[in-house]
Amino acid sequence: GPGGGQGGAGGGPSAFGGSFEDFGAVPVTPRNFYSLMQRGECALLFPGGVREANHGKGEDYKLFWPKKKADFVRVAAANDAIIVPFGAIGAADSIKILLDSNELKSLPVLGDRMSQTTARIPAARRGMWAGEEEEDFSFPLGLPSLSGPARFYFLFGEPIDTRKLDPKDRTACDATYRKTEASVTSSIDFLLDQRKHDPYRALGPRLVYERVTGKPAPSFPLPKGGISGGAAKEGGGGSTSERAGAAARARARVGLPNGTA
């Protein structure tokens, strides 16, 4: 999420040496996230983290959210934030994985060297927000798709207003966490299904249309009323919105993609 400056929200030098902070990322810690929410920042959070980004073969667009890590919901509720779940597809179709990280690590010599290199990379999640499985920054070996860059699709779900959510109520926070994850899954499933009907999904026809018309190529209609997941009570309208309230109250919107944006 947006952090601003070396070291991000937590302050001080970063263990990443600025490589991630260059585009506004900060290490995933309760302190950093809480600081962002208190300042009214918009934070883009990927619960699936590195596991989703460096997925293996046959794992395109699958979520790997921690099962028992609803802490970001509690922080959002403590700051009256609005959570906006969304799904994104397209990246996995732009690359053909030849060998995933597990297959690469099984190779003689190269596998050992790869494991040693990635072991020196600091974890993105720290302290109590560390993942349920070890983070692996090993990237798969892939080639660009022969059909060219895939078209990217994004779908934002119903905003979840946390103003009435008690951050100390773990049961309610867990329900909101599950609702958020279900909403992301529903958005991904919808996009995967509907893009089959996009006449400009392929790069060639899309480029021709946009060159001739000077307009972005259309895709497919969005669902009326938005997409939601689960039956948790905390649900919002149909697009990103800004909450009302006194100026003294913290303001924030938290975007939760499938981690594969």
C-alpha atoms as an extended CHARMM CRD file, in Angstrom:
* protein
*
       261  EXT
         1         1  GLY       CA              0.0000000000        0.0000000000        0.0000000000  PROA      1               0.0000000000
         2         2  PRO       CA              1.0460000000        3.6350000000       -0.2320000000  PROA      2               0.0000000000
         3         3  GLY       CA              3.7470000000        4.3130000000        2.2990000000  PROA      3               0.0000000000
         4         4  GLY       CA              5.6650000000        7.3470000000        1.1770000000  PROA      4               0.0000000000
         5         5  GLY       CA              9.3680000000        7.7340000000        1.7920000000  PROA      5               0.0000000000
         6         6  GLN       CA             12.1340000000        5.4020000000        2.7870000000  PROA      6               0.0000000000
         7         7  GLY       CA             10.9820000000        3.0100000000        5.4650000000  PROA      7               0.0000000000
         8         8  GLY       CA              7.2960000000        3.6240000000        4.7560000000  PROA      8               0.0000000000
         9         9  ALA       CA              4.7270000000        4.1580000000        7.4560000000  PROA      9               0.0000000000
        10        10  GLY       CA              6.8410000000        2.6280000000       10.1720000000  PROA      10              0.0000000000
        11        11  GLY       CA              9.6900000000        5.1170000000        9.6910000000  PROA      11              0.0000000000
        12        12  GLY       CA             13.4110000000        4.4260000000        9.6690000000  PROA      12              0.0000000000
        13        13  PRO       CA             15.5220000000        2.5490000000        7.1390000000  PROA      13              0.0000000000
        14        14  SER       CA             13.9460000000       -0.3890000000        5.3760000000  PROA      14              0.0000000000
        15        15  ALA       CA             15.3660000000       -3.9090000000        5.2440000000  PROA      15              0.0000000000
        16        16  PHE       CA             14.3270000000       -4.0000000000        1.5970000000  PROA      16              0.0000000000
        17        17  GLY       CA             16.8270000000       -1.2940000000        0.6920000000  PROA      17              0.0000000000
        18        18  GLY       CA             14.1910000000        0.7610000000       -1.0800000000  PROA      18              0.0000000000
        19        19  SER       CA             13.5020000000       -1.7700000000       -3.8450000000  PROA      19              0.0000000000
        20        20  PHE       CA              9.8630000000       -2.2310000000       -2.8800000000  PROA      20              0.0000000000
        21        21  GLU       CA              9.3450000000        1.2090000000       -1.3860000000  PROA      21              0.0000000000
        22        22  ASP       CA             10.1760000000        2.7810000000       -4.7540000000  PROA      22              0.0000000000
        23        23  PHE       CA              6.6350000000        2.0690000000       -5.8760000000  PROA      23              0.0000000000
        24        24  GLY       CA              4.9820000000        2.8430000000       -2.5400000000  PROA      24              0.0000000000
        25        25  ALA       CA              5.0730000000       -0.5420000000       -0.8060000000  PROA      25              0.0000000000
        26        26  VAL       CA              5.7740000000       -0.9890000000        2.8900000000  PROA      26              0.0000000000
        27        27  PRO       CA              6.5090000000       -4.1430000000        4.9180000000  PROA      27              0.0000000000
        28        28  VAL       CA              3.3000000000       -5.8060000000        6.1070000000  PROA      28              0.0000000000
        29        29  THR       CA              3.2390000000       -5.1980000000        9.8520000000  PROA      29              0.0000000000
        30        30  PRO       CA              0.4260000000       -4.1730000000       12.2060000000  PROA      30              0.0000000000
        31        31  ARG       CA              2.2720000000       -0.9530000000       13.0120000000  PROA      31              0.0000000000
        32        32  ASN       CA              2.6760000000        0.0960000000        9.3840000000  PROA      32              0.0000000000
        33        33  PHE       CA             -0.8840000000       -0.7480000000        8.4510000000  PROA      33              0.0000000000
        34        34  TYR       CA             -2.3060000000        1.0140000000       11.5040000000  PROA      34              0.0000000000
        35        35  SER       CA             -0.2100000000        4.1010000000       10.7470000000  PROA      35              0.0000000000
        36        36  LEU       CA             -1.5540000000        4.1900000000        7.2000000000  PROA      36              0.0000000000
        37        37  MET       CA             -5.1320000000        3.9340000000        8.4270000000  PROA      37              0.0000000000
        38        38  GLN       CA             -4.6200000000        6.6310000000       11.0410000000  PROA      38              0.0000000000
        39        39  ARG       CA             -3.2580000000        8.9910000000        8.3940000000  PROA      39              0.0000000000
        40        40  GLY       CA             -6.2480000000        8.3830000000        6.1450000000  PROA      40              0.0000000000
        41        41  GLU       CA             -4.1510000000        6.6790000000        3.4560000000  PROA      41              0.0000000000
        42        42  CYS       CA             -5.5880000000        4.3910000000        0.8030000000  PROA      42              0.0000000000
        43        43  ALA       CA             -3.8800000000        1.0440000000        1.3270000000  PROA      43              0.0000000000
        44        44  LEU       CA             -3.7480000000       -1.6740000000       -1.3100000000  PROA      44              0.0000000000
        45        45  LEU       CA             -3.4190000000       -4.9350000000        0.6000000000  PROA      45              0.0000000000
        46        46  PHE       CA             -2.6680000000       -8.3720000000       -0.8690000000  PROA      46              0.0000000000
        47        47  PRO       CA             -3.5470000000      -11.0040000000        1.7710000000  PROA      47              0.0000000000
        48        48  GLY       CA             -2.2470000000      -13.7940000000       -0.4980000000  PROA      48              0.0000000000
        49        49  GLY       CA              1.1080000000      -12.0590000000       -0.7320000000  PROA      49              0.0000000000
        50        50  VAL       CA              4.1050000000      -13.7680000000       -2.2750000000  PROA      50              0.0000000000
        51        51  ARG       CA              2.3830000000      -17.1630000000       -2.3540000000  PROA      51              0.0000000000
        52        52  GLU       CA             -0.1770000000      -15.9030000000       -4.8620000000  PROA      52              0.0000000000
        53        53  ALA       CA              2.2520000000      -13.8020000000       -6.8740000000  PROA      53              0.0000000000
        54        54  ASN       CA              4.7050000000      -16.6940000000       -7.3500000000  PROA      54              0.0000000000
        55        55  HSD       CA              2.0730000000      -19.3570000000       -7.8510000000  PROA      55              0.0000000000
        56        56  GLY       CA              2.8270000000      -22.7200000000       -9.4120000000  PROA      56              0.0000000000
        57        57  LYS       CA              1.4780000000      -24.5450000000      -12.4210000000  PROA      57              0.0000000000
        58        58  GLY       CA             -2.2890000000      -25.0090000000      -12.4010000000  PROA      58              0.0000000000
        59        59  GLU       CA             -2.7490000000      -22.3590000000       -9.6920000000  PROA      59              0.0000000000
        60        60  ASP       CA             -3.7730000000      -19.4300000000      -11.8910000000  PROA      60              0.0000000000
        61        61  TYR       CA             -6.0640000000      -16.9940000000      -10.0410000000  PROA      61              0.0000000000
        62        62  LYS       CA             -6.3580000000      -19.1710000000       -6.9400000000  PROA      62              0.0000000000
        63        63  LEU       CA             -6.4140000000      -17.4270000000       -3.5660000000  PROA      63              0.0000000000
        64        64  PHE       CA             -4.0100000000      -18.3840000000       -0.8070000000  PROA      64              0.0000000000
        65        65  TRP       CA             -5.2390000000      -16.1530000000        1.9840000000  PROA      65              0.0000000000
        66        66  PRO       CA             -4.1970000000      -17.0290000000        5.5480000000  PROA      66              0.0000000000
        67        67  LYS       CA             -6.9730000000      -18.9330000000        7.2950000000  PROA      67              0.0000000000
        68        68  LYS       CA             -6.6390000000      -17.2580000000       10.6810000000  PROA      68              0.0000000000
        69        69  LYS       CA             -5.3650000000      -13.7640000000        9.9520000000  PROA      69              0.0000000000
        70        70  ALA       CA             -8.3050000000      -11.3730000000       10.1480000000  PROA      70              0.0000000000
        71        71  ASP       CA             -6.1920000000       -8.7190000000       11.8720000000  PROA      71              0.0000000000
        72        72  PHE       CA             -6.3700000000       -6.2900000000        8.9350000000  PROA      72              0.0000000000
        73        73  VAL       CA            -10.1640000000       -6.2810000000        9.3520000000  PROA      73              0.0000000000
        74        74  ARG       CA             -9.7770000000       -5.3660000000       13.0230000000  PROA      74              0.0000000000
        75        75  VAL       CA             -7.4020000000       -2.5170000000       12.1490000000  PROA      75              0.0000000000
        76        76  ALA       CA             -9.7870000000       -1.3130000000        9.4500000000  PROA      76              0.0000000000
        77        77  ALA       CA            -12.6820000000       -1.3780000000       11.9310000000  PROA      77              0.0000000000
        78        78  ALA       CA            -10.6610000000        0.5150000000       14.5280000000  PROA      78              0.0000000000
        79        79  ASN       CA            -10.2260000000        3.3090000000       11.9920000000  PROA      79              0.0000000000
        80        80  ASP       CA            -13.7400000000        3.2430000000       10.4780000000  PROA      80              0.0000000000
        81        81  ALA       CA            -12.3370000000        2.1780000000        7.1200000000  PROA      81              0.0000000000
        82        82  ILE       CA            -14.2330000000        0.9830000000        4.0780000000  PROA      82              0.0000000000
        83        83  ILE       CA            -12.9240000000       -2.2700000000        2.6090000000  PROA      83              0.0000000000
        84        84  VAL       CA            -13.2800000000       -2.5660000000       -1.1580000000  PROA      84              0.0000000000
        85        85  PRO       CA            -12.6440000000       -6.1320000000       -2.3740000000  PROA      85              0.0000000000
        86        86  PHE       CA            -11.7330000000       -6.6170000000       -6.0170000000  PROA      86              0.0000000000
        87        87  GLY       CA            -10.5890000000       -9.2920000000       -8.4040000000  PROA      87              0.0000000000
        88        88  ALA       CA             -8.0980000000       -8.9900000000      -11.2430000000  PROA      88              0.0000000000
        89        89  ILE       CA             -7.1680000000      -11.4020000000      -14.0270000000  PROA      89              0.0000000000
        90        90  GLY       CA             -4.8270000000      -11.2580000000      -16.9970000000  PROA      90              0.0000000000
        91        91  ALA       CA             -1.3130000000      -11.4830000000      -15.5790000000  PROA      91              0.0000000000
        92        92  ALA       CA             -1.1930000000      -15.2790000000      -15.4020000000  PROA      92              0.0000000000
        93        93  ASP       CA             -2.3160000000      -15.5380000000      -19.0420000000  PROA      93              0.0000000000
        94        94  SER       CA              0.5180000000      -13.3240000000      -20.2490000000  PROA      94              0.0000000000
        95        95  ILE       CA              3.1930000000      -15.8150000000      -19.1830000000  PROA      95              0.0000000000
        96        96  LYS       CA              3.5740000000      -19.5260000000      -19.8220000000  PROA      96              0.0000000000
        97        97  ILE       CA              5.2730000000      -21.1810000000      -16.8480000000  PROA      97              0.0000000000
        98        98  LEU       CA              7.9140000000      -23.6580000000      -17.9640000000  PROA      98              0.0000000000
        99        99  LEU       CA              9.1650000000      -24.5380000000      -14.4800000000  PROA      99              0.0000000000
       100       100  ASP       CA              7.6190000000      -23.2890000000      -11.2580000000  PROA      100             0.0000000000
       101       101  SER       CA              9.6910000000      -22.4810000000       -8.1810000000  PROA      101             0.0000000000
       102       102  ASN       CA              9.3600000000      -25.9830000000       -6.7000000000  PROA      102             0.0000000000
       103       103  GLU       CA             10.5440000000      -27.5680000000       -9.9350000000  PROA      103             0.0000000000
       104       104  LEU       CA             13.4590000000      -25.1460000000      -10.1780000000  PROA      104             0.0000000000
       105       105  LYS       CA             14.5460000000      -25.9050000000       -6.6270000000  PROA      105             0.0000000000
       106       106  SER       CA             14.6110000000      -29.6090000000       -7.4110000000  PROA      106             0.0000000000
       107       107  LEU       CA             17.2960000000      -29.0620000000      -10.0640000000  PROA      107             0.0000000000
       108       108  PRO       CA             20.8720000000      -29.9440000000       -9.0910000000  PROA      108             0.0000000000
       109       109  VAL       CA             23.2030000000      -27.0340000000       -8.2620000000  PROA      109             0.0000000000
       110       110  LEU       CA             20.7900000000      -24.3710000000       -9.5600000000  PROA      110             0.0000000000
       111       111  GLY       CA             18.1680000000      -25.3640000000       -7.0150000000  PROA      111             0.0000000000
       112       112  ASP       CA             20.5550000000      -25.0360000000       -4.0620000000  PROA      112             0.0000000000
       113       113  ARG       CA             21.8330000000      -21.6780000000       -5.2720000000  PROA      113             0.0000000000
       114       114  MET       CA             18.2760000000      -20.4410000000       -5.7890000000  PROA      114             0.0000000000
       115       115  SER       CA             17.2570000000      -21.4760000000       -2.2630000000  PROA      115             0.0000000000
       116       116  GLN       CA             20.2810000000      -19.7190000000       -0.7560000000  PROA      116             0.0000000000
       117       117  THR       CA             19.5480000000      -16.5230000000       -2.6670000000  PROA      117             0.0000000000
       118       118  THR       CA             15.8670000000      -16.3260000000       -1.7340000000  PROA      118             0.0000000000
       119       119  ALA       CA             16.6320000000      -17.1520000000        1.9100000000  PROA      119             0.0000000000
       120       120  ARG       CA             18.5040000000      -13.8320000000        2.1660000000  PROA      120             0.0000000000
       121       121  ILE       CA             15.4900000000      -11.7840000000        1.0710000000  PROA      121             0.0000000000
       122       122  PRO       CA             13.6730000000      -10.2390000000        4.0780000000  PROA      122             0.0000000000
       123       123  ALA       CA             10.1130000000      -11.4080000000        4.6390000000  PROA      123             0.0000000000
       124       124  ALA       CA              7.4070000000       -8.9640000000        3.5690000000  PROA      124             0.0000000000
       125       125  ARG       CA              5.2010000000       -9.9740000000        6.5070000000  PROA      125             0.0000000000
       126       126  ARG       CA              6.6560000000       -9.3380000000        9.9330000000  PROA      126             0.0000000000
       127       127  GLY       CA              5.9180000000      -10.2880000000       13.5200000000  PROA      127             0.0000000000
       128       128  MET       CA              2.3760000000      -11.3390000000       14.3270000000  PROA      128             0.0000000000
       129       129  TRP       CA              1.4240000000      -10.8010000000       10.6820000000  PROA      129             0.0000000000
       130       130  ALA       CA              3.9010000000      -13.3710000000        9.4150000000  PROA      130             0.0000000000
       131       131  GLY       CA              2.2820000000      -15.8550000000        7.0480000000  PROA      131             0.0000000000
       132       132  GLU       CA              1.1620000000      -19.3660000000        7.9420000000  PROA      132             0.0000000000
       133       133  GLU       CA              3.7710000000      -20.6880000000        5.5380000000  PROA      133             0.0000000000
       134       134  GLU       CA              7.2530000000      -19.4200000000        4.7650000000  PROA      134             0.0000000000
       135       135  GLU       CA              7.4150000000      -16.7280000000        2.1050000000  PROA      135             0.0000000000
       136       136  ASP       CA              9.1890000000      -17.8200000000       -1.0390000000  PROA      136             0.0000000000
       137       137  PHE       CA             10.5180000000      -15.1260000000       -3.3500000000  PROA      137             0.0000000000
       138       138  SER       CA             11.6020000000      -17.7150000000       -5.9280000000  PROA      138             0.0000000000
       139       139  PHE       CA             10.1830000000      -16.7130000000       -9.2950000000  PROA      139             0.0000000000
       140       140  PRO       CA              9.0970000000      -19.3440000000      -11.8000000000  PROA      140             0.0000000000
       141       141  LEU       CA             10.7950000000      -19.7210000000      -15.1540000000  PROA      141             0.0000000000
       142       142  GLY       CA              8.4330000000      -18.5940000000      -17.8890000000  PROA      142             0.0000000000
       143       143  LEU       CA              8.1020000000      -17.2470000000      -21.3920000000  PROA      143             0.0000000000
       144       144  PRO       CA              5.7900000000      -14.5410000000      -22.7250000000  PROA      144             0.0000000000
       145       145  SER       CA              2.5870000000      -15.9140000000      -24.1830000000  PROA      145             0.0000000000
       146       146  LEU       CA              2.7700000000      -16.5270000000      -27.9410000000  PROA      146             0.0000000000
       147       147  SER       CA             -0.5630000000      -14.7260000000      -28.3370000000  PROA      147             0.0000000000
       148       148  GLY       CA              0.8890000000      -11.5600000000      -26.8500000000  PROA      148             0.0000000000
       149       149  PRO       CA              0.0120000000       -9.7240000000      -23.6220000000  PROA      149             0.0000000000
       150       150  ALA       CA             -3.3450000000      -10.8150000000      -22.2460000000  PROA      150             0.0000000000
       151       151  ARG       CA             -6.1030000000       -8.3180000000      -21.6140000000  PROA      151             0.0000000000
       152       152  PHE       CA             -6.4530000000       -7.3630000000      -17.9680000000  PROA      152             0.0000000000
       153       153  TYR       CA             -9.8720000000       -7.2620000000      -16.3140000000  PROA      153             0.0000000000
       154       154  PHE       CA            -10.7630000000       -5.7470000000      -12.9400000000  PROA      154             0.0000000000
       155       155  LEU       CA            -13.9940000000       -5.9760000000      -10.9860000000  PROA      155             0.0000000000
       156       156  PHE       CA            -14.6570000000       -4.1530000000       -7.7210000000  PROA      156             0.0000000000
       157       157  GLY       CA            -17.0910000000       -5.7670000000       -5.3000000000  PROA      157             0.0000000000
       158       158  GLU       CA            -19.4770000000       -4.2270000000       -2.8090000000  PROA      158             0.0000000000
       159       159  PRO       CA            -17.7040000000       -1.9600000000       -0.3070000000  PROA      159             0.0000000000
       160       160  ILE       CA            -17.7710000000       -3.2040000000        3.2650000000  PROA      160             0.0000000000
       161       161  ASP       CA            -18.3870000000       -0.4520000000        5.8020000000  PROA      161             0.0000000000
       162       162  THR       CA            -16.6550000000       -1.2420000000        9.1120000000  PROA      162             0.0000000000
       163       163  ARG       CA            -17.9740000000        1.7120000000       11.1380000000  PROA      163             0.0000000000
       164       164  LYS       CA            -20.4130000000       -0.5200000000       13.0180000000  PROA      164             0.0000000000
       165       165  LEU       CA            -17.9470000000       -3.3900000000       13.3540000000  PROA      165             0.0000000000
       166       166  ASP       CA            -16.4080000000       -3.8160000000       16.8110000000  PROA      166             0.0000000000
       167       167  PRO       CA            -12.6670000000       -4.5020000000       16.3240000000  PROA      167             0.0000000000
       168       168  LYS       CA            -12.6890000000       -6.4590000000       19.5970000000  PROA      168             0.0000000000
       169       169  ASP       CA            -15.3720000000       -8.8250000000       18.3180000000  PROA      169             0.0000000000
       170       170  ARG       CA            -13.2170000000      -11.5120000000       16.7430000000  PROA      170             0.0000000000
       171       171  THR       CA            -16.1850000000      -13.5440000000       15.5670000000  PROA      171             0.0000000000
       172       172  ALA       CA            -17.6280000000      -10.6110000000       13.6290000000  PROA      172             0.0000000000
       173       173  CYS       CA            -14.2090000000       -9.6700000000       12.2430000000  PROA      173             0.0000000000
       174       174  ASP       CA            -13.6140000000      -13.2410000000       11.1070000000  PROA      174             0.0000000000
       175       175  ALA       CA            -17.0030000000      -13.2040000000        9.3480000000  PROA      175             0.0000000000
       176       176  THR       CA            -16.0830000000       -9.9570000000        7.5700000000  PROA      176             0.0000000000
       177       177  TYR       CA            -12.7370000000      -11.4520000000        6.5620000000  PROA      177             0.0000000000
       178       178  ARG       CA            -14.4640000000      -14.4860000000        5.0560000000  PROA      178             0.0000000000
       179       179  LYS       CA            -16.9780000000      -12.2480000000        3.2990000000  PROA      179             0.0000000000
       180       180  THR       CA            -14.1710000000      -10.2030000000        1.7980000000  PROA      180             0.0000000000
       181       181  GLU       CA            -12.3580000000      -13.3000000000        0.5560000000  PROA      181             0.0000000000
       182       182  ALA       CA            -15.5950000000      -14.7200000000       -0.8900000000  PROA      182             0.0000000000
       183       183  SER       CA            -16.2470000000      -11.4490000000       -2.6950000000  PROA      183             0.0000000000
       184       184  VAL       CA            -12.8020000000      -11.5400000000       -4.2860000000  PROA      184             0.0000000000
       185       185  THR       CA            -13.3530000000      -15.1450000000       -5.3590000000  PROA      185             0.0000000000
       186       186  SER       CA            -16.7400000000      -14.2720000000       -6.8650000000  PROA      186             0.0000000000
       187       187  SER       CA            -15.2110000000      -11.3750000000       -8.7970000000  PROA      187             0.0000000000
       188       188  ILE       CA            -12.4890000000      -13.5990000000      -10.2230000000  PROA      188             0.0000000000
       189       189  ASP       CA            -14.9650000000      -16.3140000000      -11.1920000000  PROA      189             0.0000000000
       190       190  PHE       CA            -17.2060000000      -13.7530000000      -12.8930000000  PROA      190             0.0000000000
       191       191  LEU       CA            -14.3300000000      -12.2630000000      -14.8860000000  PROA      191             0.0000000000
       192       192  LEU       CA            -13.0160000000      -15.6680000000      -15.9660000000  PROA      192             0.0000000000
       193       193  ASP       CA            -16.4650000000      -16.6490000000      -17.1990000000  PROA      193             0.0000000000
       194       194  GLN       CA            -17.4400000000      -13.3950000000      -18.8770000000  PROA      194             0.0000000000
       195       195  ARG       CA            -14.2080000000      -12.7630000000      -20.7260000000  PROA      195             0.0000000000
       196       196  LYS       CA            -15.1020000000      -15.7400000000      -22.9200000000  PROA      196             0.0000000000
       197       197  HSD       CA            -17.6760000000      -13.4230000000      -24.4850000000  PROA      197             0.0000000000
       198       198  ASP       CA            -15.2690000000      -10.5110000000      -25.0440000000  PROA      198             0.0000000000
       199       199  PRO       CA            -14.7990000000      -10.1070000000      -28.8330000000  PROA      199             0.0000000000
       200       200  TYR       CA            -11.6710000000       -8.0350000000      -28.2160000000  PROA      200             0.0000000000
       201       201  ARG       CA             -9.9760000000      -10.2980000000      -25.7110000000  PROA      201             0.0000000000
       202       202  ALA       CA             -7.2200000000      -11.1670000000      -28.2110000000  PROA      202             0.0000000000
       203       203  LEU       CA             -4.5450000000       -8.5420000000      -28.7540000000  PROA      203             0.0000000000
       204       204  GLY       CA             -4.9080000000       -8.2960000000      -32.5600000000  PROA      204             0.0000000000
       205       205  PRO       CA             -8.6220000000       -7.4090000000      -32.8320000000  PROA      205             0.0000000000
       206       206  ARG       CA             -8.2840000000       -5.0830000000      -29.8510000000  PROA      206             0.0000000000
       207       207  LEU       CA             -5.4390000000       -3.1030000000      -31.4010000000  PROA      207             0.0000000000
       208       208  VAL       CA             -7.2660000000       -2.8170000000      -34.7310000000  PROA      208             0.0000000000
       209       209  TYR       CA            -10.4710000000       -1.5970000000      -33.0570000000  PROA      209             0.0000000000
       210       210  GLU       CA             -8.6810000000        0.9900000000      -30.9540000000  PROA      210             0.0000000000
       211       211  ARG       CA             -6.5730000000        2.2370000000      -33.8790000000  PROA      211             0.0000000000
       212       212  VAL       CA             -9.6170000000        2.6480000000      -36.1370000000  PROA      212             0.0000000000
       213       213  THR       CA            -12.0070000000        4.1450000000      -33.5800000000  PROA      213             0.0000000000
       214       214  GLY       CA             -9.5870000000        5.9210000000      -31.2900000000  PROA      214             0.0000000000
       215       215  LYS       CA            -11.5140000000        4.4870000000      -28.3290000000  PROA      215             0.0000000000
       216       216  PRO       CA            -10.8200000000        1.7160000000      -25.8020000000  PROA      216             0.0000000000
       217       217  ALA       CA            -12.2240000000       -1.6060000000      -26.9900000000  PROA      217             0.0000000000
       218       218  PRO       CA            -15.3620000000       -2.6670000000      -25.0500000000  PROA      218             0.0000000000
       219       219  SER       CA            -15.4640000000       -5.9570000000      -23.1940000000  PROA      219             0.0000000000
       220       220  PHE       CA            -18.6990000000       -7.1920000000      -21.5920000000  PROA      220             0.0000000000
       221       221  PRO       CA            -21.4820000000       -5.8170000000      -19.3650000000  PROA      221             0.0000000000
       222       222  LEU       CA            -20.8970000000       -5.6460000000      -15.6440000000  PROA      222             0.0000000000
       223       223  PRO       CA            -23.3640000000       -7.2910000000      -13.2480000000  PROA      223             0.0000000000
       224       224  LYS       CA            -26.1710000000       -5.0750000000      -12.0180000000  PROA      224             0.0000000000
       225       225  GLY       CA            -26.0450000000       -4.4900000000       -8.2870000000  PROA      225             0.0000000000
       226       226  GLY       CA            -22.4100000000       -5.5510000000       -7.9990000000  PROA      226             0.0000000000
       227       227  ILE       CA            -20.9640000000       -8.8150000000       -6.7610000000  PROA      227             0.0000000000
       228       228  SER       CA            -20.8480000000       -9.8840000000       -3.1610000000  PROA      228             0.0000000000
       229       229  GLY       CA            -19.6700000000      -13.0000000000       -1.4100000000  PROA      229             0.0000000000
       230       230  GLY       CA            -21.2260000000      -14.6550000000        1.6210000000  PROA      230             0.0000000000
       231       231  ALA       CA            -23.9970000000      -13.4240000000        3.8380000000  PROA      231             0.0000000000
       232       232  ALA       CA            -22.1260000000      -11.3590000000        6.3880000000  PROA      232             0.0000000000
       233       233  LYS       CA            -24.1000000000       -8.3570000000        7.5220000000  PROA      233             0.0000000000
       234       234  GLU       CA            -21.4280000000       -5.7840000000        6.7580000000  PROA      234             0.0000000000
       235       235  GLY       CA            -22.0630000000       -4.9110000000        3.0990000000  PROA      235             0.0000000000
       236       236  GLY       CA            -22.0310000000       -1.6990000000        1.1390000000  PROA      236             0.0000000000
       237       237  GLY       CA            -23.1310000000       -0.0910000000       -2.0970000000  PROA      237             0.0000000000
       238       238  GLY       CA            -21.6880000000       -0.9670000000       -5.4740000000  PROA      238             0.0000000000
       239       239  SER       CA            -18.5520000000        1.1080000000       -5.9780000000  PROA      239             0.0000000000
       240       240  THR       CA            -15.7280000000        2.7180000000       -4.0710000000  PROA      240             0.0000000000
       241       241  SER       CA            -17.1250000000        5.3360000000       -1.7170000000  PROA      241             0.0000000000
       242       242  GLU       CA            -15.9660000000        7.6850000000        0.9930000000  PROA      242             0.0000000000
       243       243  ARG       CA            -17.4980000000        7.3530000000        4.4060000000  PROA      243             0.0000000000
       244       244  ALA       CA            -19.1600000000       10.1810000000        6.2140000000  PROA      244             0.0000000000
       245       245  GLY       CA            -18.2140000000       11.2540000000        9.7010000000  PROA      245             0.0000000000
       246       246  ALA       CA            -16.4320000000       13.9150000000       11.6580000000  PROA      246             0.0000000000
       247       247  ALA       CA            -13.1880000000       15.2240000000       10.2350000000  PROA      247             0.0000000000
       248       248  ALA       CA            -11.3730000000       13.9820000000       13.2980000000  PROA      248             0.0000000000
       249       249  ARG       CA            -12.2270000000       10.3750000000       12.4980000000  PROA      249             0.0000000000
       250       250  ALA       CA             -9.7180000000        8.4120000000       10.4690000000  PROA      250             0.0000000000
       251       251  ARG       CA            -10.5780000000        7.9180000000        6.8240000000  PROA      251             0.0000000000
       252       252  ALA       CA             -9.3300000000        5.0810000000        4.7110000000  PROA      252             0.0000000000
       253       253  ARG       CA            -10.2430000000        2.7390000000        1.9400000000  PROA      253             0.0000000000
       254       254  VAL       CA             -8.6210000000       -0.6650000000        1.8190000000  PROA      254             0.0000000000
       255       255  GLY       CA             -8.3970000000       -2.4130000000       -1.5920000000  PROA      255             0.0000000000
       256       256  LEU       CA             -8.1230000000       -6.2170000000       -1.4410000000  PROA      256             0.0000000000
       257       257  PRO       CA             -7.3680000000       -7.9310000000       -4.6720000000  PROA      257             0.0000000000
       258       258  ASN       CA             -6.6760000000      -11.5460000000       -5.1910000000  PROA      258             0.0000000000
       259       259  GLY       CA             -3.0890000000      -10.5980000000       -4.7410000000  PROA      259             0.0000000000
       260       260  THR       CA             -2.4170000000      -11.1330000000       -8.3680000000  PROA      260             0.0000000000
       261       261  ALA       CA             -3.2070000000       -7.7130000000       -9.7030000000  PROA      261             0.0000000000
